[in-house]
């Protein structure tokens, strides 16, 4: 029975210490919340202008490079079609001319 009583007293002292610690923490939190906030300045000269991050710049460069690649590929495709049509037209003209000659 005495061990139970001793344990109960130790638990009560520990709970009292914890309550005191919690009360101190709450006092600090309340003091911090009650402190007046600094006045906001409407002047924009205190902060430097926002800069683009390296990731944003890299994304723009990558997008530009992708657009350049797509446009180059489109140009080459149109040029290839133009050459194919020209060569095909020449070959077709020569074939038709030879066929008509053979009559």
C-alpha positions in Angstrom: 0.0 0.0 0.0 2.8 2.4 0.8 4.3 1.8 -2.7 1.0 2.8 -4.3 0.9 5.9 -2.1 4.5 6.8 -3.0 3.8 6.3 -6.7 0.7 8.4 -6.5 2.7 11.2 -4.8 5.4 11.0 -7.5 2.7 11.1 -10.2 1.1 14.1 -8.6 4.4 16.0 -8.4 5.2 15.1 -12.1 1.7 16.3 -13.1 2.3 19.5 -11.2 5.6 20.1 -12.9 4.0 19.5 -16.3 1.2 21.9 -15.5 3.7 24.6 -14.6 5.6 24.0 -17.8 2.4 24.2 -19.9 1.4 27.4 -18.1 4.7 29.0 -19.0 4.4 27.9 -22.6 0.8 29.3 -22.8 2.0 32.6 -21.2 4.7 33.0 -23.9 2.2 32.2 -26.6 -0.3 34.7 -25.3 2.4 37.4 -25.0 3.5 36.7 -28.6 -0.1 36.9 -29.8 -0.8 40.1 -27.8 2.3 41.9 -29.2 1.3 44.6 -31.8 2.2 43.8 -35.3 4.6 46.1 -37.1 3.0 48.6 -39.4 3.0 47.5 -43.0 4.8 49.8 -45.3 3.2 50.6 -48.6 6.5 51.7 -50.1 7.8 49.2 -52.6 11.4 50.4 -52.5 12.4 48.3 -49.5 12.2 44.9 -51.3 14.2 44.1 -54.4 12.3 43.4 -57.6 11.3 39.7 -57.8 13.7 37.7 -60.0 13.0 34.7 -62.1 14.2 31.5 -60.7 16.7 29.4 -62.5 14.0 26.8 -63.1 11.7 29.3 -64.8 14.5 30.6 -67.0 15.5 27.0 -68.0 11.9 26.2 -68.8 11.7 29.2 -71.1 14.9 28.2 -72.8 13.8 24.6 -73.2 10.4 25.8 -74.6 12.2 28.1 -77.1 14.5 25.3 -78.2 11.5 22.9 -78.6 9.7 25.5 -80.8 12.9 26.0 -82.9 13.1 22.2 -83.4 9.5 21.9 -84.4 9.7 24.9 -86.8 12.9 23.5 -88.3 11.3 20.1 -88.8 8.3 21.7 -90.4 10.5 23.7 -92.8 12.4 20.5 -93.7 9.2 18.6 -94.3 7.8 21.3 -96.6 11.2 21.5 -98.5 11.2 17.7 -98.9 7.7 17.7 -100.2 8.5 20.5 -102.6 11.6 18.6 -103.9 9.5 15.4 -104.2 6.8 17.2 -106.2 9.3 18.8 -108.5 11.2 15.6 -109.2 7.9 13.7 -109.6 6.6 16.3 -112.0 9.8 16.2 -114.1 9.8 12.4 -114.3 6.1 12.4 -115.1 6.6 14.9 -117.9 9.5 12.9 -119.4 7.4 9.7 -119.2 4.4 11.2 -120.8 6.6 12.7 -123.5 8.3 9.3 -124.2 4.9 7.5 -124.3 3.5 10.0 -126.8 6.6 9.7 -128.9 6.2 6.0 -129.1 2.8 6.2 -130.8 
